[in-house]
Amino acid sequence: ALVYAFRDRRAKKRDFRQLWIARLSAAADDNGISYSRLISALEKNQVALNRKVLSEIAIADPAGFKSIVDQFRSSAPAQ
């Protein structure tokens, strides 16, 4: 049982990261930018928001997420 508990604590982290990325990808697509371009622009500008926080913003405050996307859209890499 301890082996399964150890393994599943790691799996839970992977599962949540996948969930956050799926949510961000859908929200980014709704705002006309791809997930990878959004993350690249945020990292380029050294924004300290992680995927969990961005996902919560996208769900709870779509207008706020749109303003974040619009603010960093110009620094996103070209397609």
N, C-alpha and C positions, 0 to 999 in steps of 0.2 A: 504493500500500500504506500510505503514511503517513496518508492521509486516513481509510482504514478503521480503522487502529489508533487514531487520535484519536477517531473516532466511537464505536468499540466500547468504549473505556475509559469513556466517559460512559454508554453503554447498560448496561454491567455494573453500574454503581452503581444505575441504575433497576431492573434485574432483581433485585438483591439486596434492595432496599427493598421491592419487591412481594412477594418471598418471605417476608421478616420479617413484613410486615403480614398475609399469609395465615396464617402460623403463629400469630401473636398473636390473630387473629380466631377461629381454631379453638379455641385454648386458652381464650380469654375466654368463648366460647360454652359450653364445657364447664363453666365455673365460674359460669354464669348471669348474665353481663354482656356487653354488646356491646363491640366493639373501640373504638368512638368514645367511649363513656362511660368506659371504662378509661383511655384516653389523656387525656381531659379531666380526670379525677380526678387523674391523676399530674401533669399540668401545673399544675393548681390548687394542689397541695401542693408544687410545686417539687421534684419527685423527679428526680434527674439520671440516671436510667436511660434509655438510648436504645432504639430498637426492636431493634437487633441483640442487645444484652445481654438484654433481656426475652425475646426469642425463644429464646436459648440457655438461659435459666433455665426457660422453659416446656417445653423438650424434655428437658433433663438432670435437672431437679428439679421435677416437677409439684406436689409438696407445697409446695415453697418458693414457686412461682408462685401457688398457691392462697392462701397466707398473705399474699402481696403484694396479691392481689385483695381478700381479705377486709378487709385493713387500710384500703384506700382506697375500698371499696364505699360507705360512708356519705357520702363527699364527692362521689360521682359525681352528675352532674346527673340529675334525674328524667326518665323517659321521656315 
